[in-house]
Amino acid sequence: MKKHNFSAGPCILPQEVMQKAAEAVVELDNSGLSLIEISHRSPAFIDIMDRATSLALELLGLEGKGYKAMFLQGGASLQFIATAYNLLENKAGYCNTGTWSTKAIKEAKLLGEVVEVSSSKDANFNYIPKGFDIPTGLDYLHITTNNTIFGTQYKALPETDAVLVADSSSDIFSRQLDFSKFGILYAGAQKNMGPAGTTLVVVKEEVLGKVSHQIPSMLDYKIHADKESMFNTPPVFAVYTSMLNLEWLKNKGGIAAIEKENEAKAALMYGEIDRNPLFDGFAAKEDRSTMNATFTLNTPELKDTFEAMAKEAGLNGINGHRSVGGYRASMYNALPIASVQALVDVMKTLEQKA
Ligand SMILES: *Cc1c(COP(=O)(O)O)cnc(C)c1O
């Protein structure tokens, strides 16, 4: 039986995408060759890379607006230092909303002055700070649009004149935003875009080339942009599978259509968390993530029963991150609402048993 996959990452992908990706590993489009054995400089792969980058810009509404999309390596984690290398000249501002922001701050500090302009550490990152002052003269302001571990998400972007940089690993392509507000947007593929192994970096070209220090080539977005993500061998399988997934999304009606589905899934999930007396939501209600719902069971005696029932129902990956505890239901684009219903049904049955 196929499981209901709530894994936080690597995460669920549409079945048809995995089917096509698997076929291409054996033979790409009747070419007599496997996707993973052809040259990345072959016309067939150049086409795939072009299609993947154009789809990314098209879905984000950034075509013709001076942006470049790149599929790079090193995960979102390498972009923590790469963004700083490319933009940090004097000082940068960071909003600290969780584990990943904290790591981004640590890396940027290796290169220059970092101002933590806001933090929700005082409450174990269960909310998104708002209404804070942003100092002037920042080279950029960095946010994490969705906090995968704590289950919080910016509903409105901070107003700033500084270049806005975002780690959107866990909510890219999940909801509509004015993406032209971002100078740099990056996302590890394995949360909502594809398999692990590539990272999407979307850069407004005018923000680059302004620092006086040298940038190591592999961290230099200008080099990667000029070389069309082929400065070195790209992760061909991860790029191809991401491309298939972006095609899947486009065929569904793009971000506007998937956003509606994601909202319906989140409403079902949070509705049950709030209704069921056995469970408590972790994140502040107004900041709740549509992607990662975090919650705890307030009756510890029922823990083993709940987990056995969840297993029996084929629910995979609902354990919370160790820094929050409890449970986390990750509801990325490819998760059907029927899977959320299956989890909600288990929560209801538990309540009847209690
Ligand atoms: C998972 C995650 C990361 C780390 O991504 P890697 O690709 O593993 O480096 C960074 N930021 C956020 C918000 C994440 O969810």
The ligand as a Tripos MOL2 file, in Angstrom:
@<TRIPOS>MOLECULE
LIG
   15    15     1     0     0
SMALL
NO_CHARGES

@<TRIPOS>ATOM
      1 C1         15.5020   22.0660    4.7630 C.3       1 LIG1
      2 C2         15.7600   23.5030    4.8340 C.ar      1 LIG1
      3 C3         17.0400   24.0440    4.6380 C.ar      1 LIG1
      4 C4         18.2600   23.1720    4.3760 C.3       1 LIG1
      5 O1         18.2240   22.7550    3.0770 O.3       1 LIG1
      6 P1         19.4290   21.8880    2.4730 P.3       1 LIG1
      7 O2         19.0360   21.8500    1.0320 O.co2     1 LIG1
      8 O3         19.3920   20.5760    3.1460 O.co2     1 LIG1
      9 O4         20.6870   22.6230    2.7070 O.co2     1 LIG1
     10 C5         17.1950   25.4000    4.6950 C.ar      1 LIG1
     11 N1         16.1590   26.2090    4.9340 N.ar      1 LIG1
     12 C6         14.9000   25.7520    5.1230 C.ar      1 LIG1
     13 C7         13.7880   26.7080    5.3760 C.3       1 LIG1
     14 C8         14.6670   24.3860    5.0820 C.ar      1 LIG1
     15 O5         13.4290   23.9120    5.2790 O.3       1 LIG1
@<TRIPOS>BOND
     1     1     2 1
     2     2     3 ar
     3     2    14 ar
     4     3     4 1
     5     3    10 ar
     6     4     5 1
     7     5     6 1
     8     6     7 2
     9     6     8 1
    10     6     9 1
    11    10    11 ar
    12    11    12 ar
    13    12    13 1
    14    12    14 ar
    15    14    15 1
@<TRIPOS>SUBSTRUCTURE
     1 LIG1         1 GROUP 0 **** ****
